[in-house]
Amino acid sequence: MTQANAPASPPPDGAGAGRTPARSTLVVTAHAGDFVWRAGGAIALAASRGEKVTIACLTFGERGESAKAWREGWKLDEIKAIRRDEAERAAATLGAEVRFFDAGDYPLVESAELTDRLVTAYRETQPDVVLTHPAEDPYNGDHPAAHRMALQARILAQAIGYPGEGDIIGAPPVFYFEPHQPEMCGFTPQVLLDITEVWDTKRKAMECLAAQQHLWDYYTDLAVRRGVQLRRNAGPNLGLAHRTMAEAYMRPYPQIAKELA
């Protein structure tokens, strides 16, 4: 995921003259754990290249994705604090910055105010790449809600007439990360990303999420399966690790290219 349409922001006066600004990735995620399970490898890869990664975390997943804490008798504010701490440590492990919107989950309610806050995030980060949820998820309405706001904010952030601070953005390519039940969500892998070199980092970030420990092995197994598919589709590409780890993505917009590869 290295191609981008967005123009780079100019450096401040007298700073970085003649140097290309670091690439920027924006991840729009419904809950505190989503960015780790679904896109932790992509985030770690970008960070390892010195790129800036910003995670817009719309909720802490305090109501719908913190069953263990509820069973242990924690209260709502305490659960939010637990999930915030987990997400901050996971993001730091991956090399990313996380911003919490605390919009409330189950349900995550779409609103003009929340979309506007996302527009601000787009204009501040000037992303070259955007990662977010796919359009469908019959098991969790928060994910499609985050998807719709992420795409709407991307469009609004491009409009010079839309009010708000910051420069307008270009048209950064969008990648949908894999949902928990892809076969029920209309998700068909179009991009298989080799995350082998950062797999240990992703696994460490996953282990920061003790509230959802039951998912550690699930997403490890998924990375193995996607790695098998990557090797099968790699053509003459040699040198792939025998145990390749991968993440799957979809693209809603056409890829821009000068050659087919």
Contacts in CASP RR format, 6 or more apart in sequence:
PFRMAT RR
TARGET T0000
AUTHOR 0000-0000-0000
METHOD contacts of the structure
MODEL  1
MTQANAPASPPPDGAGAGRTPARSTLVVTAHAGDFVWRAGGAIALAASRG
EKVTIACLTFGERGESAKAWREGWKLDEIKAIRRDEAERAAATLGAEVRF
FDAGDYPLVESAELTDRLVTAYRETQPDVVLTHPAEDPYNGDHPAAHRMA
LQARILAQAIGYPGEGDIIGAPPVFYFEPHQPEMCGFTPQVLLDITEVWD
TKRKAMECLAAQQHLWDYYTDLAVRRGVQLRRNAGPNLGLAHRTMAEAYM
RPYPQIAKELA
1 42 0 8 1.000
1 129 0 8 1.000
1 173 0 8 1.000
1 175 0 8 1.000
1 191 0 8 1.000
1 193 0 8 1.000
1 249 0 8 1.000
3 173 0 8 1.000
3 255 0 8 1.000
3 256 0 8 1.000
3 257 0 8 1.000
4 23 0 8 1.000
4 128 0 8 1.000
4 129 0 8 1.000
4 172 0 8 1.000
4 173 0 8 1.000
5 170 0 8 1.000
5 171 0 8 1.000
5 172 0 8 1.000
5 173 0 8 1.000
5 256 0 8 1.000
6 126 0 8 1.000
6 127 0 8 1.000
6 128 0 8 1.000
6 169 0 8 1.000
6 170 0 8 1.000
6 171 0 8 1.000
6 172 0 8 1.000
7 170 0 8 1.000
8 20 0 8 1.000
8 21 0 8 1.000
8 126 0 8 1.000
8 128 0 8 1.000
9 21 0 8 1.000
9 126 0 8 1.000
9 167 0 8 1.000
10 21 0 8 1.000
11 17 0 8 1.000
11 18 0 8 1.000
11 19 0 8 1.000
11 21 0 8 1.000
22 50 0 8 1.000
22 51 0 8 1.000
22 52 0 8 1.000
23 46 0 8 1.000
23 49 0 8 1.000
23 51 0 8 1.000
23 52 0 8 1.000
23 128 0 8 1.000
23 129 0 8 1.000
24 51 0 8 1.000
24 52 0 8 1.000
24 53 0 8 1.000
24 54 0 8 1.000
24 125 0 8 1.000
24 126 0 8 1.000
24 127 0 8 1.000
24 128 0 8 1.000
24 129 0 8 1.000
25 42 0 8 1.000
25 43 0 8 1.000
25 46 0 8 1.000
25 51 0 8 1.000
25 52 0 8 1.000
25 53 0 8 1.000
25 54 0 8 1.000
25 127 0 8 1.000
25 128 0 8 1.000
25 129 0 8 1.000
25 130 0 8 1.000
25 131 0 8 1.000
26 54 0 8 1.000
26 56 0 8 1.000
26 121 0 8 1.000
26 122 0 8 1.000
26 125 0 8 1.000
26 127 0 8 1.000
26 129 0 8 1.000
26 130 0 8 1.000
26 131 0 8 1.000
26 172 0 8 1.000
27 35 0 8 1.000
27 39 0 8 1.000
27 43 0 8 1.000
27 53 0 8 1.000
27 54 0 8 1.000
27 55 0 8 1.000
27 56 0 8 1.000
27 96 0 8 1.000
27 130 0 8 1.000
27 131 0 8 1.000
27 132 0 8 1.000
28 56 0 8 1.000
28 58 0 8 1.000
28 118 0 8 1.000
28 130 0 8 1.000
28 131 0 8 1.000
28 132 0 8 1.000
28 133 0 8 1.000
28 146 0 8 1.000
28 149 0 8 1.000
28 150 0 8 1.000
28 153 0 8 1.000
29 35 0 8 1.000
29 38 0 8 1.000
29 39 0 8 1.000
29 55 0 8 1.000
29 56 0 8 1.000
29 57 0 8 1.000
29 58 0 8 1.000
29 132 0 8 1.000
29 133 0 8 1.000
29 146 0 8 1.000
30 58 0 8 1.000
30 59 0 8 1.000
30 61 0 8 1.000
30 105 0 8 1.000
30 108 0 8 1.000
30 133 0 8 1.000
30 140 0 8 1.000
30 142 0 8 1.000
30 143 0 8 1.000
30 145 0 8 1.000
30 146 0 8 1.000
31 57 0 8 1.000
31 58 0 8 1.000
31 59 0 8 1.000
31 60 0 8 1.000
31 61 0 8 1.000
31 64 0 8 1.000
31 65 0 8 1.000
31 105 0 8 1.000
31 142 0 8 1.000
32 57 0 8 1.000
32 59 0 8 1.000
32 60 0 8 1.000
32 61 0 8 1.000
32 65 0 8 1.000
32 83 0 8 1.000
32 84 0 8 1.000
32 86 0 8 1.000
32 87 0 8 1.000
32 209 0 8 1.000
33 61 0 8 1.000
33 65 0 8 1.000
33 83 0 8 1.000
33 86 0 8 1.000
33 87 0 8 1.000
33 90 0 8 1.000
33 209 0 8 1.000
33 212 0 8 1.000
34 133 0 8 1.000
34 143 0 8 1.000
34 177 0 8 1.000
35 43 0 8 1.000
35 55 0 8 1.000
35 57 0 8 1.000
35 87 0 8 1.000
35 90 0 8 1.000
35 91 0 8 1.000
35 96 0 8 1.000
35 98 0 8 1.000
35 131 0 8 1.000
36 87 0 8 1.000
36 90 0 8 1.000
36 94 0 8 1.000
36 202 0 8 1.000
36 205 0 8 1.000
36 206 0 8 1.000
36 208 0 8 1.000
36 209 0 8 1.000
37 180 0 8 1.000
37 206 0 8 1.000
37 215 0 8 1.000
37 219 0 8 1.000
38 177 0 8 1.000
38 178 0 8 1.000
38 179 0 8 1.000
38 247 0 8 1.000
39 131 0 8 1.000
39 177 0 8 1.000
39 247 0 8 1.000
40 94 0 8 1.000
40 195 0 8 1.000
40 202 0 8 1.000
40 205 0 8 1.000
40 247 0 8 1.000
41 94 0 8 1.000
41 193 0 8 1.000
41 195 0 8 1.000
41 198 0 8 1.000
41 199 0 8 1.000
41 201 0 8 1.000
41 202 0 8 1.000
41 247 0 8 1.000
42 131 0 8 1.000
42 175 0 8 1.000
42 177 0 8 1.000
42 193 0 8 1.000
42 195 0 8 1.000
42 247 0 8 1.000
42 249 0 8 1.000
43 53 0 8 1.000
43 55 0 8 1.000
43 94 0 8 1.000
43 95 0 8 1.000
43 96 0 8 1.000
43 131 0 8 1.000
44 94 0 8 1.000
44 95 0 8 1.000
44 195 0 8 1.000
44 198 0 8 1.000
44 201 0 8 1.000
44 202 0 8 1.000
44 205 0 8 1.000
45 193 0 8 1.000
45 195 0 8 1.000
45 197 0 8 1.000
45 198 0 8 1.000
46 53 0 8 1.000
46 129 0 8 1.000
47 53 0 8 1.000
47 94 0 8 1.000
47 95 0 8 1.000
47 96 0 8 1.000
48 197 0 8 1.000
48 198 0 8 1.000
48 201 0 8 1.000
52 97 0 8 1.000
52 125 0 8 1.000
53 94 0 8 1.000
53 95 0 8 1.000
53 96 0 8 1.000
53 97 0 8 1.000
54 96 0 8 1.000
54 97 0 8 1.000
54 98 0 8 1.000
54 99 0 8 1.000
54 121 0 8 1.000
54 125 0 8 1.000
54 127 0 8 1.000
55 91 0 8 1.000
55 96 0 8 1.000
55 97 0 8 1.000
55 98 0 8 1.000
55 99 0 8 1.000
56 99 0 8 1.000
56 101 0 8 1.000
56 118 0 8 1.000
56 121 0 8 1.000
57 87 0 8 1.000
57 98 0 8 1.000
57 99 0 8 1.000
57 100 0 8 1.000
57 101 0 8 1.000
58 101 0 8 1.000
58 103 0 8 1.000
58 104 0 8 1.000
58 105 0 8 1.000
58 108 0 8 1.000
58 114 0 8 1.000
58 142 0 8 1.000
58 146 0 8 1.000
58 149 0 8 1.000
59 101 0 8 1.000
59 102 0 8 1.000
59 103 0 8 1.000
59 104 0 8 1.000
59 105 0 8 1.000
59 108 0 8 1.000
59 142 0 8 1.000
60 66 0 8 1.000
60 79 0 8 1.000
60 80 0 8 1.000
60 83 0 8 1.000
60 84 0 8 1.000
60 87 0 8 1.000
60 100 0 8 1.000
60 102 0 8 1.000
60 104 0 8 1.000
60 105 0 8 1.000
61 83 0 8 1.000
61 104 0 8 1.000
61 105 0 8 1.000
61 106 0 8 1.000
62 76 0 8 1.000
62 79 0 8 1.000
62 80 0 8 1.000
62 83 0 8 1.000
62 104 0 8 1.000
62 105 0 8 1.000
63 76 0 8 1.000
63 104 0 8 1.000
63 105 0 8 1.000
63 106 0 8 1.000
64 105 0 8 1.000
64 106 0 8 1.000
65 83 0 8 1.000
65 105 0 8 1.000
65 211 0 8 1.000
65 212 0 8 1.000
66 79 0 8 1.000
66 82 0 8 1.000
66 83 0 8 1.000
66 211 0 8 1.000
68 210 0 8 1.000
68 211 0 8 1.000
68 212 0 8 1.000
68 213 0 8 1.000
69 78 0 8 1.000
69 79 0 8 1.000
69 82 0 8 1.000
69 83 0 8 1.000
69 211 0 8 1.000
70 79 0 8 1.000
74 82 0 8 1.000
80 102 0 8 1.000
82 211 0 8 1.000
83 211 0 8 1.000
84 100 0 8 1.000
86 208 0 8 1.000
86 209 0 8 1.000
86 210 0 8 1.000
86 211 0 8 1.000
87 98 0 8 1.000
87 100 0 8 1.000
87 208 0 8 1.000
87 209 0 8 1.000
88 98 0 8 1.000
89 208 0 8 1.000
90 205 0 8 1.000
90 206 0 8 1.000
90 208 0 8 1.000
90 209 0 8 1.000
91 97 0 8 1.000
91 98 0 8 1.000
91 205 0 8 1.000
93 201 0 8 1.000
93 204 0 8 1.000
93 205 0 8 1.000
93 208 0 8 1.000
94 201 0 8 1.000
94 202 0 8 1.000
94 205 0 8 1.000
99 121 0 8 1.000
101 114 0 8 1.000
101 117 0 8 1.000
103 109 0 8 1.000
103 114 0 8 1.000
105 142 0 8 1.000
106 142 0 8 1.000
107 141 0 8 1.000
107 142 0 8 1.000
107 145 0 8 1.000
108 141 0 8 1.000
108 142 0 8 1.000
108 145 0 8 1.000
108 146 0 8 1.000
109 145 0 8 1.000
110 145 0 8 1.000
110 148 0 8 1.000
110 149 0 8 1.000
114 149 0 8 1.000
115 149 0 8 1.000
115 152 0 8 1.000
115 153 0 8 1.000
115 156 0 8 1.000
116 153 0 8 1.000
116 156 0 8 1.000
116 164 0 8 1.000
118 149 0 8 1.000
118 150 0 8 1.000
118 153 0 8 1.000
119 153 0 8 1.000
119 156 0 8 1.000
119 157 0 8 1.000
119 162 0 8 1.000
119 164 0 8 1.000
120 164 0 8 1.000
120 165 0 8 1.000
120 166 0 8 1.000
121 153 0 8 1.000
122 153 0 8 1.000
122 154 0 8 1.000
122 157 0 8 1.000
122 169 0 8 1.000
123 157 0 8 1.000
123 164 0 8 1.000
123 165 0 8 1.000
123 166 0 8 1.000
123 167 0 8 1.000
123 168 0 8 1.000
123 169 0 8 1.000
124 166 0 8 1.000
126 167 0 8 1.000
126 169 0 8 1.000
127 169 0 8 1.000
127 172 0 8 1.000
128 172 0 8 1.000
129 172 0 8 1.000
129 173 0 8 1.000
129 175 0 8 1.000
130 150 0 8 1.000
130 154 0 8 1.000
130 172 0 8 1.000
130 173 0 8 1.000
130 174 0 8 1.000
130 175 0 8 1.000
131 174 0 8 1.000
131 175 0 8 1.000
131 176 0 8 1.000
131 177 0 8 1.000
131 249 0 8 1.000
132 146 0 8 1.000
132 147 0 8 1.000
132 150 0 8 1.000
132 151 0 8 1.000
132 174 0 8 1.000
132 175 0 8 1.000
132 176 0 8 1.000
132 177 0 8 1.000
133 143 0 8 1.000
133 144 0 8 1.000
133 146 0 8 1.000
133 147 0 8 1.000
133 150 0 8 1.000
133 176 0 8 1.000
133 177 0 8 1.000
133 179 0 8 1.000
134 143 0 8 1.000
134 147 0 8 1.000
134 176 0 8 1.000
134 177 0 8 1.000
134 179 0 8 1.000
134 185 0 8 1.000
134 186 0 8 1.000
134 187 0 8 1.000
134 250 0 8 1.000
135 144 0 8 1.000
135 147 0 8 1.000
135 148 0 8 1.000
135 176 0 8 1.000
135 252 0 8 1.000
136 144 0 8 1.000
136 179 0 8 1.000
136 184 0 8 1.000
136 185 0 8 1.000
136 186 0 8 1.000
136 187 0 8 1.000
137 143 0 8 1.000
137 144 0 8 1.000
137 179 0 8 1.000
137 180 0 8 1.000
137 181 0 8 1.000
137 184 0 8 1.000
137 185 0 8 1.000
138 184 0 8 1.000
138 185 0 8 1.000
139 180 0 8 1.000
139 181 0 8 1.000
139 184 0 8 1.000
140 180 0 8 1.000
143 179 0 8 1.000
147 176 0 8 1.000
150 174 0 8 1.000
151 174 0 8 1.000
151 252 0 8 1.000
154 169 0 8 1.000
154 172 0 8 1.000
154 174 0 8 1.000
156 162 0 8 1.000
157 168 0 8 1.000
157 169 0 8 1.000
158 168 0 8 1.000
158 169 0 8 1.000
158 170 0 8 1.000
158 171 0 8 1.000
159 168 0 8 1.000
160 168 0 8 1.000
162 168 0 8 1.000
171 253 0 8 1.000
173 251 0 8 1.000
173 253 0 8 1.000
173 255 0 8 1.000
173 256 0 8 1.000
174 251 0 8 1.000
174 252 0 8 1.000
174 253 0 8 1.000
175 191 0 8 1.000
175 249 0 8 1.000
175 250 0 8 1.000
175 251 0 8 1.000
176 187 0 8 1.000
176 249 0 8 1.000
176 250 0 8 1.000
176 251 0 8 1.000
176 252 0 8 1.000
177 247 0 8 1.000
177 248 0 8 1.000
177 249 0 8 1.000
178 187 0 8 1.000
178 189 0 8 1.000
178 222 0 8 1.000
178 226 0 8 1.000
178 247 0 8 1.000
178 248 0 8 1.000
178 249 0 8 1.000
179 185 0 8 1.000
179 187 0 8 1.000
182 188 0 8 1.000
182 189 0 8 1.000
182 248 0 8 1.000
187 248 0 8 1.000
187 250 0 8 1.000
188 250 0 8 1.000
189 226 0 8 1.000
189 229 0 8 1.000
189 248 0 8 1.000
189 249 0 8 1.000
189 250 0 8 1.000
190 249 0 8 1.000
190 250 0 8 1.000
190 251 0 8 1.000
191 248 0 8 1.000
191 249 0 8 1.000
191 250 0 8 1.000
191 251 0 8 1.000
192 226 0 8 1.000
192 227 0 8 1.000
192 229 0 8 1.000
192 230 0 8 1.000
192 233 0 8 1.000
192 246 0 8 1.000
192 247 0 8 1.000
192 248 0 8 1.000
192 249 0 8 1.000
193 246 0 8 1.000
193 247 0 8 1.000
193 248 0 8 1.000
193 249 0 8 1.000
194 227 0 8 1.000
194 230 0 8 1.000
194 240 0 8 1.000
194 244 0 8 1.000
194 245 0 8 1.000
194 246 0 8 1.000
195 202 0 8 1.000
195 223 0 8 1.000
195 245 0 8 1.000
195 246 0 8 1.000
195 247 0 8 1.000
196 240 0 8 1.000
196 241 0 8 1.000
196 243 0 8 1.000
196 244 0 8 1.000
196 245 0 8 1.000
196 246 0 8 1.000
199 223 0 8 1.000
199 245 0 8 1.000
202 223 0 8 1.000
202 245 0 8 1.000
203 216 0 8 1.000
203 220 0 8 1.000
206 215 0 8 1.000
206 216 0 8 1.000
206 219 0 8 1.000
206 220 0 8 1.000
207 216 0 8 1.000
209 215 0 8 1.000
209 216 0 8 1.000
223 245 0 8 1.000
223 246 0 8 1.000
223 247 0 8 1.000
224 243 0 8 1.000
224 245 0 8 1.000
226 245 0 8 1.000
226 246 0 8 1.000
226 247 0 8 1.000
226 248 0 8 1.000
227 244 0 8 1.000
227 245 0 8 1.000
227 246 0 8 1.000
228 244 0 8 1.000
229 246 0 8 1.000
229 248 0 8 1.000
230 240 0 8 1.000
230 244 0 8 1.000
230 246 0 8 1.000
231 240 0 8 1.000
231 244 0 8 1.000
234 240 0 8 1.000
END
